[in-house]
Amino acid sequence: MLPKTPKPAIWKFIKGSAKTLFVLEAVCFAASYGVYYRMNTNREFRQHIHENYPFVLDYYYKIGELVGDSKVRQTDATYWSAQKKSD
């Protein structure tokens, strides 16, 4: 029986990097889903995003229009304009 040869250091580095990358990707996916869920269910959060990061909200609306719900942009604009008038 042949003795085991030690693994080169590069393989240990690749294996460790792959694990780290997988965990990092899972965390980023969970965070992006959390933001999407909050944007999808909370109009005040969408207004905050609109005031501070309008390009993010524009992408959210584009994805929603692509998937099928095309009324959210108009509904939000109507609600926010009515809210500004009442203030």
C-alpha positions in Angstrom: 0.0 0.0 0.0 1.3 3.4 -0.9 1.7 6.1 1.7 -0.6 9.1 1.5 1.0 12.1 -0.2 0.4 15.4 1.4 -2.0 17.8 -0.5 -0.3 20.8 -2.0 -1.0 24.1 -0.2 -2.8 25.5 -3.2 -5.5 22.9 -2.9 -6.1 23.8 0.7 -6.3 27.4 -0.3 -8.8 26.7 -3.1 -10.9 24.6 -0.9 -11.0 27.2 1.9 -11.7 30.0 -0.7 -14.5 28.0 -2.2 -16.1 27.6 1.2 -15.7 31.2 2.0 -17.1 32.3 -1.4 -20.1 30.0 -0.9 -20.9 31.4 2.5 -20.5 35.0 1.3 -22.7 34.4 -1.7 -25.4 32.9 0.6 -25.3 35.8 3.0 -25.5 38.3 0.0 -28.5 36.4 -1.4 -30.3 36.4 2.0 -29.6 40.1 2.4 -30.8 41.0 -1.1 -33.9 38.9 -0.6 -34.6 40.6 2.7 -34.3 44.1 1.1 -36.6 42.9 -1.8 -39.1 41.5 0.6 -39.2 44.7 2.7 -39.5 46.9 -0.5 -42.3 44.6 -1.7 -44.3 44.9 1.6 -43.5 48.3 3.0 -44.5 51.5 1.2 -42.6 53.7 3.7 -39.4 51.8 3.1 -39.9 52.3 -0.7 -40.3 56.0 0.0 -37.1 56.1 2.0 -35.3 54.3 -0.9 -36.9 56.7 -3.3 -35.6 59.7 -1.4 -32.1 58.3 -0.8 -31.4 55.8 -3.5 -33.8 56.5 -6.5 -31.8 54.3 -8.9 -32.4 51.2 -6.6 -36.2 51.9 -6.6 -36.1 52.3 -10.4 -34.6 48.8 -10.8 -37.2 47.5 -8.3 -40.0 48.9 -10.4 -38.4 47.6 -13.7 -38.2 44.1 -12.3 -41.8 44.3 -11.1 -43.0 45.5 -14.5 -41.0 42.7 -16.2 -42.5 40.1 -13.9 -46.0 41.4 -14.2 -47.1 43.9 -11.5 -47.0 47.2 -13.4 -49.2 49.3 -11.1 -46.8 49.7 -8.1 -45.0 52.7 -9.6 -48.2 54.6 -10.3 -49.7 53.6 -6.9 -46.7 54.8 -5.0 -46.5 58.1 -6.9 -50.2 58.8 -6.3 -49.9 57.9 -2.6 -46.8 60.0 -2.1 -48.2 63.0 -4.0 -51.4 62.8 -1.9 -49.3 62.6 1.3 -47.3 65.7 0.3 -50.5 67.6 -0.3 -51.9 66.7 3.1 -48.7 67.8 4.9 
